[in-house]
């Protein structure tokens, strides 16, 4: 039941946030403020519901070192997506025609902040963490990565390849970032930095969704394998390659720090269930 209550609490915050943001659609400054407010409120609600349902401090969202961790995550995300665009541009498939819209980037900042926090709380904070307790780190990484990819099939211009790419590059990378740090701040920052770079800086599609124009007036054309086609650069082979590399780095750190959780044996699960029932 803790999974249900945690999911309901976090989803409820974002459903309300989506309705409020829809009312101010077209106003980038209000979108920025409400997006950041929704993200912050969701973290607070997540911490509260975890404490109530698990009777423990929600250390994965503790404030200590949060700012620096989010900052590092954002830098990694922006740099990683920048490397993807650089490779696409080197092949002549991404062109910048001039400056885009600064106010558009402002609104996208708030929108992407809320989206990054929502998905990290749901997929890494709840699903990955609780699956990992029983199935171990590697199985939880594979299962939540697959679920994360499948969830993007609901997006406009979604494709099976796009969902597979997201599962590998993002589902794996973000889950591994949590495993390495045991906090949600680096995954949140990384997720936000990647999405904001895609939309707010380079003005490309994000997971099959066309966003407002960001800081650059740009155009992408060329083979789908290179550019990602209508799905956007997240469907590019470069995104998959760089995502896999970073996943390996984070999992190496997780192993080195002793953060990998082994799969629980059946006897351990029975014993834990018996203890809880007493």
TORKE-619561 format. One line per 10 residues: number of its first residue (from 0); their letters; for each residue x, y, z of N, C-alpha, C. Coordinates in pm, whole numbers, plus 50000, padded with zeros to 5 digits. Each point is the difference from the previous one (the first is absolute). Layout:
# TORKE-619561
NUM = a = X Y Z X Y Z X Y Z; ...
***
This chain:
# TORKE-619561
0 = xxxxxxxxxx = 50081 49879 50000 49919 50121 50000 50085 50127 50000; 50122 49991 50049 50084 50121 50003 50025 50051 49859; 50015 49906 49904 50020 50041 49861 49878 50079 49952; 49883 49949 50030 49876 50065 49956 49988 50139 50060; 50019 50012 50131 49986 50130 50065 50103 50099 49950; 50123 49955 49978 50104 50090 49952 49971 50046 49857; 49957 49907 49916 49966 50038 49863 49883 50097 49997; 49897 49972 50078 49881 50086 50003 50037 50140 50046; 50082 50010 50104 50037 50131 50054 50076 50084 49899; 50100 49939 49937 50082 50075 49903 49919 50036 49875
10 = xxxxxxxxxx = 49925 49903 49949 49920 50026 49879 49896 50109 50026; 49940 50001 50119 49899 50101 50033 50058 50140 49992; 50121 50018 50052 50064 50132 49995 50017 50046 49856; 50044 49911 49914 50027 50039 49863 49873 50017 49918; 49897 49925 50031 49873 50021 49929 49946 50140 50030; 50011 50041 50126 49958 50136 50036 50090 50102 49932; 50131 49974 50001 50095 50091 49936 49975 50016 49852; 49968 49891 49931 49973 50005 49856 49880 50088 49971; 49896 49987 50082 49879 50081 49981 50029 50148 50019; 50080 50031 50102 50032 50140 50028 50087 50059 49889
20 = xxxxxxxxxx = 50100 49924 49954 50088 50048 49893 49920 50021 49872; 49900 49914 49974 49919 50014 49879 49925 50133 49999; 49963 50047 50118 49928 50128 50010 50088 50117 49957; 50129 49992 50029 50091 50111 49968 50081 49972 49874; 49955 49905 49919 50072 49967 49878 50020 50124 49914; 50120 50021 49952 50031 50118 49920 50073 50107 50079; 50000 49989 50133 50074 50093 50085 50124 49929 50053; 50117 50026 49941 50120 49924 50037 50043 50020 50144; 49979 50119 50054 50046 50027 50136 49914 49928 50104; 49870 49997 49977 49913 49924 50090 50023 49850 49985
30 = xxxxxxxxxx = 50027 49956 49876 50031 49858 49978 50127 49962 50075; 50100 50088 49997 50124 49977 50073 49972 49987 50150; 49928 50097 50055 49974 50001 50143 49918 49879 50044; 49894 49971 49926 49913 49889 50039 50067 49865 49978; 50083 49989 49896 50072 49875 49978 50097 49970 50111; 50078 50101 50041 50095 49982 50109 49928 49975 50132; 49888 50071 50022 49922 49981 50122 49943 49858 50006; 49948 49951 49889 49946 49864 49996 50109 49897 50029; 50119 50021 49943 50111 49908 50023 50039 49997 50148; 50012 50119 50061 50036 50006 50141 49895 49937 50090
40 = xxxxxxxxxx = 49873 50027 49970 49891 49943 50080 49997 49848 49989; 50027 49948 49880 50000 49856 49980 50108 49932 50084; 50118 50062 50008 50108 49944 50082 49959 49997 50147; 49937 50109 50046 49955 50005 50140 49894 49893 50028; 49905 49984 49908 49895 49900 50017 50059 49860 49997; 50096 49978 49909 50066 49869 49993 50068 49967 50133; 50076 50097 50053 50067 49978 50128 49901 49969 50111; 49887 50072 50002 49898 49978 50103 49938 49862 49989; 49961 49959 49878 49932 49871 49985 50094 49883 50024; 50128 50016 49968 50097 49894 50029 50017 49985 50151
50 = xxxxxxxxxx = 50009 50112 50070 50013 49992 50146 49878 49935 50064; 49882 50028 49947 49877 49944 50057 49983 49852 49967; 50035 49960 49879 49974 49861 49958 50115 49905 50031; 50123 50053 50014 50114 49913 50024 50064 50020 50137; 49951 50101 50073 50049 50030 50134 50151 50013 50004; 50051 50083 49910 50145 50027 49994 50020 50139 49941; 50116 50060 50023 50029 50128 49936 50017 49979 49849; 49949 50093 49921 50013 49989 49854 50137 50054 49959; 50103 49919 50027 50138 50046 49978 50030 50029 49853; 49924 49935 49910 50027 50021 49857 49966 50141 49954
60 = xxxxxxxxxx = 49924 50075 50081 49971 50140 49966 50041 50093 50115; 50099 49957 50079 50048 50085 50109 50065 50126 49942; 49991 50110 50073 50047 50128 49949 50152 50014 49999; 50069 49920 50080 50145 50011 50008 50066 49970 49865; 50071 50096 49948 50071 49983 49872 49911 49999 49878; 49871 50033 50016 49906 49993 49888 50035 50096 49888; 50034 50125 50037 50030 50101 49898 50116 49961 49912; 50109 49956 50061 50119 49961 49923 49971 49879 49913; 49925 49903 50054 49970 49878 49925 49913 50031 49878; 49897 50083 50020 49916 50040 49886 50083 50074 49897
70 = xxxxxxxxxx = 50087 50090 50048 50085 50076 49908 50089 49912 49915; 50063 49901 50063 50084 49906 49925 49918 49921 49900; 49882 49959 50043 49912 49926 49908 49962 50083 49879; 49966 50129 50022 49964 50089 49889 50117 50016 49904; 50118 50021 50055 50119 50017 49915 50025 49875 49914; 49987 49884 50061 50021 49875 49926 49895 49985 49891; 49873 50029 50034 49892 49986 49902 50016 50093 49882; 50032 50127 50027 50020 50097 49891 50120 49962 49915; 50110 49962 50065 50119 49962 49925 49975 49876 49915; 49928 49904 50055 49973 49876 49927 49915 50026 49877
80 = xxxxxxxxxx = 49892 50078 50017 49916 50029 49884 50075 50089 49901; 50082 50090 50051 50083 50082 49912 50093 49915 49915; 50053 49893 50059 50088 49910 49924 49922 49928 49889; 49875 49963 50030 49915 49936 49899 49977 50096 49883; 49962 50125 50031 49975 50099 49896 50127 50030 49921; 50114 50005 50069 50127 50028 49932 50030 49893 49896; 49974 49875 50033 50024 49892 49905 49903 50004 49882; 49873 50033 50029 49902 50012 49891 50037 50117 49909; 50042 50112 50061 50040 50118 49922 50125 49973 49918; 50092 49922 50055 50124 49967 49927 49969 49927 49870
90 = xxxxxxxxxx = 49891 49921 50003 49960 49928 49879 49910 50084 49909; 49976 50126 50039 49922 50091 49918 49850 49987 50015; 49952 49935 50106 49857 49975 50016 49933 50089 50104; 50076 50093 50058 49942 50099 50092 50060 50135 49966; 49912 50097 49976 50045 50134 49962 49934 50105 50088; 50078 50103 50033 49948 50114 50076 49983 50116 49905; 49878 50054 49996 49969 50111 49909 50006 50136 50069; 50020 50000 50128 50005 50126 50075 49947 49980 50140; 49969 50111 50066 49946 49993 50135 49852 49968 49996; 49954 49932 50103 49859 49963 50009 49925 50090 50095
100 = xxxxxxxxxx = 49936 49942 50102 49915 50074 50092 50049 49983 50144; 50046 50109 50060 50045 49994 50139 49882 49976 50094; 49887 50063 49972 49882 49980 50086 49947 49857 49987; 50012 49943 49879 49960 49861 49983 50084 49908 50088; 50131 50030 50010 50089 49921 50083 49963 50013 50148; 49953 50119 50039 49960 50021 50140 49884 49908 50037; 49898 49996 49915 49886 49912 50026 50040 49855 50000; 50088 49962 49908 50045 49861 49993 50078 49960 50124; 50070 50094 50061 50074 49972 50123 49905 49947 50107; 49890 50071 50022 49903 49958 50100 49933 49869 49964
110 = xxxxxxxxxx = 49962 49987 49874 49932 49879 49954 50089 49878 50016; 50127 50012 49959 50091 49886 50007 50043 49969 50142; 50003 50101 50087 50031 49975 50141 49893 49911 50062; 49873 50034 49974 49890 49919 50054 50002 49860 49941; 50026 49988 49870 50001 49869 49934 50112 49911 50055; 50119 50058 50018 50114 49922 50049 49975 49949 50141; 49949 50087 50087 49974 49959 50138 49891 49894 50004; 49893 50021 49923 49890 49902 49997 50051 49862 49962; 50073 49990 49892 50042 49869 49951 50104 49936 50090; 50087 50081 50061 50100 49942 50089 49938 49949 50130
120 = xxxxxxxxxx = 49904 50075 50055 49932 49953 50121 49926 49870 49973; 49932 49993 49886 49920 49881 49968 50087 49880 49965; 50093 50020 49906 50073 49885 49945 50122 49960 50084; 50075 50096 50052 50116 49965 50079 49968 50003 50150; 49928 50102 50047 49971 50011 50142 49908 49892 50052; 49900 49961 49919 49903 49901 50046 50025 49864 49935; 49985 49991 49869 50004 49870 49933 50137 49933 50008; 50105 50071 49961 50134 49940 50003 50039 49961 50142; 49981 50092 50092 50044 49976 50138 49930 49880 50063; 49870 49988 49979 49926 49891 50063 50022 49868 49926
130 = xxxxxxxxxx = 50010 50004 49866 50036 49877 49927 50137 49949 50042; 50092 50093 50021 50136 49962 50033 50008 49925 50132; 49911 50031 50094 50002 49933 50130 49983 49850 49986; 49920 49957 49903 49972 49857 49983 50080 49937 49886; 50008 50074 49889 50060 49941 49880 50148 50031 49983; 50053 50096 50076 50139 50038 49984 50015 50114 49900; 50118 50059 49999 50023 50120 49919 49989 49974 49851; 50060 49892 49952 50005 49978 49855 49861 49973 49941; 49922 49918 50067 49865 49970 49949 49911 50124 50010; 50012 50073 50110 49922 50124 50014 50037 50099 49891
140 = xxxxxxxxxx = 50128 50006 49967 50046 50092 49895 49937 49963 49866; 49999 49870 49969 49944 49954 49873 49849 50022 49994; 49930 49964 50107 49853 50009 50000 49952 50144 49996; 50058 50087 50084 49954 50139 50001 50044 50073 49874; 50114 49960 49942 50041 50059 49873 49900 49966 49891; 49954 49875 49998 49901 49959 49902 49868 50076 50019; 49955 50012 50125 49877 50073 50029 50013 50147 49960; 50117 50056 50025 50024 50141 49965 49992 50019 49849; 50059 49908 49927 49992 50009 49854 49857 49984 49950; 49928 49902 50053 49862 49976 49958 49910 50120 50028
150 = xxxxxxxxxx = 50026 50070 50110 49916 50116 50034 50010 50110 49894; 50110 50003 49926 50018 50103 49897 49929 49966 49869; 49941 49879 49993 49919 49967 49883 49871 50080 49995; 49964 50063 50112 49879 50082 50005 50022 50139 49939; 50125 50035 49975 50030 50133 49947 49965 50011 49852; 49971 50123 49953 49980 50020 49856 50127 49961 49924; 49985 49949 49880 50115 49961 49915 50087 49894 50067; 49940 49924 50092 50076 49893 50065 50022 49886 49902; 50104 49924 50026 50030 49883 49917 50057 49891 50088; 49994 49877 49952 50054 49889 50077 50149 50017 50022
160 = xxxxxxxxxx = 50071 50043 49893 50144 50022 50016 50027 50110 50102; 49920 50107 49998 50018 50108 50096 49984 49951 50143; 49899 49915 50023 49977 49945 50133 50117 49911 50044; 50052 49921 49906 50115 49914 50031 50122 50085 50033; 50021 50106 49920 50113 50089 50024 49991 50065 50137; 49880 50049 50036 49980 50063 50130 50026 49900 50113; 49952 49877 49982 50019 49897 50102 50148 49975 50026; 50078 49996 49892 50143 49969 50013 50078 50120 50051; 49985 50114 49930 50087 50115 50029 49960 50074 50126; 49868 50018 50022 49954 50080 50114 49960 49912 50118
170 = xxxxxxxxxx = 49920 49895 49974 49960 49912 50109 50120 49940 50071; 50097 49955 49921 50121 49944 50059 50086 50105 50068; 50023 50111 49931 50089 50105 50051 49947 50062 50130; 49871 50031 50004 49944 50067 50117 49988 49904 50119; 49964 49874 49972 49998 49901 50106 50139 49977 50058; 50100 49995 49912 50138 49981 50044 50049 50120 50081; 49956 50120 49961 50038 50121 50075 49946 49994 50142; 49879 49949 50015 49944 49984 50135 50076 49892 50077; 50030 49889 49934 50073 49892 50066 50137 50047 50048; 50065 50085 49922 50134 50048 50034 49998 50098 50117
180 = xxxxxxxxxx = 49895 50082 50008 49996 50106 50101 49907 49971 50116; 49901 49912 49979 49896 49968 50097 49917 50121 50038; 50000 50100 49914 49912 50116 50015 49943 50034 49864; 49889 50072 50001 49931 50032 49874 50049 50129 49936; 50089 50072 50066 50037 50133 49950 50078 49997 49870; 50099 49912 49990 50076 49992 49874 49910 49953 49885; 49918 49893 50017 49907 49964 49892 49905 50113 49961; 49948 50074 50098 49911 50112 49968 50074 50106 49920; 50119 50037 50044 50078 50100 49928 50038 49954 49861; 50042 49875 49989 50039 49943 49870 49882 49997 49904
190 = xxxxxxxxxx = 49885 49956 50051 49879 49992 49919 49958 50140 49953; 50000 50095 50092 49964 50137 49964 50099 50060 49901; 50129 49984 50027 50102 50057 49912 49990 49947 49857; 49975 49870 49988 49984 49938 49868 49879 50056 49927; 49883 50002 50070 49877 50046 49938 50002 50149 49967; 50058 50080 50091 50004 50144 49974 50098 50032 49887; 50110 49926 49995 50093 50021 49889 49932 49970 49867; 49922 49890 49997 49932 49959 49877 49899 50105 49956; 49923 50051 50094 49890 50092 49966 50039 50146 50015; 50049 50037 50117 50024 50140 50031 50124 50059 49936
200 = xxxxxxxxxx = 50097 49916 49968 50124 50051 49938 50005 49969 49851; 49992 49872 49965 50019 49960 49860 49871 49993 49919; 49886 50019 50065 49869 50008 49932 49969 49877 49915; 50016 49883 50059 49967 49875 49930 49879 49935 50068; 49946 49897 49937 49891 49924 50059 50051 49925 50124; 49910 49978 50094 50035 49925 50122 49910 49877 50007; 50058 49885 49977 49928 49872 50007 49874 49999 49914; 50009 50056 49879 49888 50000 49909 49903 50115 50018; 50029 50091 50092 49912 50114 50025 50064 50128 49948; 49928 50074 49918 50048 50129 49953 49980 50104 50109
210 = xxxxxxxxxx = 50104 50070 50038 49991 50100 50105 50010 50140 49939; 49984 50101 50084 50021 50137 49955 50145 50017 49958; 50024 50103 49922 50137 50027 49957 50083 50049 50118; 50122 49947 50012 50090 50040 50105 50094 50111 49955; 50120 50001 50055 50094 50109 49976 50052 50007 49857; 50003 49886 49932 50053 49996 49864 49890 49971 49899; 50010 50066 49886 49912 49969 49886 50074 49896 49917; 49955 49877 50007 50076 49891 49941 49913 49911 49914; 50066 49915 49923 49930 49903 49916 50080 49871 49998; 49930 49888 50008 50063 49869 49996 49946 49922 49882
220 = xxxxxxxxxx = 50087 49941 49923 49959 49918 49886 50107 49896 49974; 49956 49886 49946 50097 49896 49971 49948 49864 50039; 50084 49899 49992 49958 49862 50031 49947 49987 50142; 49893 49923 50016 49939 49983 50131 50097 49940 50101; 50087 49912 49955 50097 49938 50089 50091 50104 50063; 50028 50107 49926 50089 50105 50049 49924 50107 50077; 49889 50046 49947 49927 50113 50060 49888 49958 50096; 49953 49879 49988 49886 49957 50079 49867 50025 49932; 50001 50068 49886 49877 50026 49926 49901 50083 50080; 49872 49971 49986 49895 50075 50069 50006 49981 50151
230 = xxxxxxxxxx = 50064 49896 50047 50011 49976 50143 50098 50097 50066; 50092 50054 49919 50101 50090 50053 50132 49931 50024; 50104 50076 50035 50134 49943 50018 50010 49890 50104; 49901 49985 50086 50004 49888 50095 49990 49866 49928; 49952 50003 49876 49996 49880 49920 50124 49981 49915; 50100 50085 50019 50125 49991 49924 50090 49891 50057; 50076 49938 49915 50094 49898 50046 50105 50061 50092; 50028 50131 49983 50096 50066 50088 49947 50010 50143; 49870 50026 50015 49940 50006 50133 50010 49865 50069; 49970 49894 49926 50007 49866 50057 50144 49967 50042
240 = xxxxxxxxxx = 50094 50032 49913 50141 49971 50028 50049 50074 50125; 49976 50132 50005 50047 50078 50114 49926 49961 50129; 49871 49967 49988 49924 49958 50116 50054 49871 50058; 50035 49906 49914 50056 49873 50045 50134 50022 50070; 50083 50086 49943 50131 50029 50060 49983 50057 50141; 49908 50095 50015 49979 50060 50132 49937 49900 50097; 49914 49912 49949 49944 49895 50086 50109 49911 50056; 50095 49962 49915 50112 49916 50044 50082 50073 50107; 50024 50129 49979 50078 50078 50098 49928 50004 50135; 49871 50030 49998 49924 50007 50125 49993 49865 50070
250 = xxxxxxxxxx = 49981 49892 49924 49995 49867 50062 50135 49959 50056; 50106 50044 49936 50135 49974 50054 50016 50072 50133; 49951 50126 50006 50006 50074 50126 49915 49934 50108; 49881 49952 49960 49912 49934 50095 50067 49875 50058; 50065 49924 49915 50068 49878 50046 50117 50036 50091; 50076 50101 49960 50116 50041 50079 49959 50050 50138; 49885 50067 50007 49952 50054 50127 49920 49900 50082; 49984 49879 49948 49925 49898 50070 49851 50024 50002; 49949 50065 49895 49859 50037 49994 49913 49899 49925; 50060 49899 49940 49919 49903 49925 49927 49908 50096
260 = xxxxxxxxxx = 49872 49980 49976 49917 49915 50086 49981 49865 49931; 50036 49890 50066 49981 49867 49938 49854 49961 50002; 49965 49907 49914 49863 49949 49998 49975 49919 50127; 49886 50025 50063 49969 49929 50122 49958 49857 49969; 50056 49908 50077 49963 49860 49984 49858 49978 50049; 49937 49893 49953 49861 49972 50037 49987 49986 50152; 50097 49936 50062 49994 49981 50146 50001 50134 50072; 50080 50096 49947 50004 50133 50061 49866 50070 49986; 49935 49984 49883 49871 50065 49977 49894 49944 50093; 50003 49865 50018 49903 49937 50089 50019 50047 50143
270 = xxxxxxxx = 50127 50009 50043 50030 50043 50135 49955 50144 50022; 50023 50087 49900 49959 50140 50012 49848 50013 50006; 49931 49918 49919 49854 50002 50000 49946 49952 50134; 50062 49895 50056 49957 49946 50129 50019 50103 50110; 50114 50071 49995 50030 50102 50100 49897 50112 49995; 49966 50043 49879 49902 50108 49984 49861 49961 50048; 49967 49871 49987 49866 49954 50038 49983 49984 50151; 50109 50001 50072 49991 49981 50145 49953 50127 50069
***
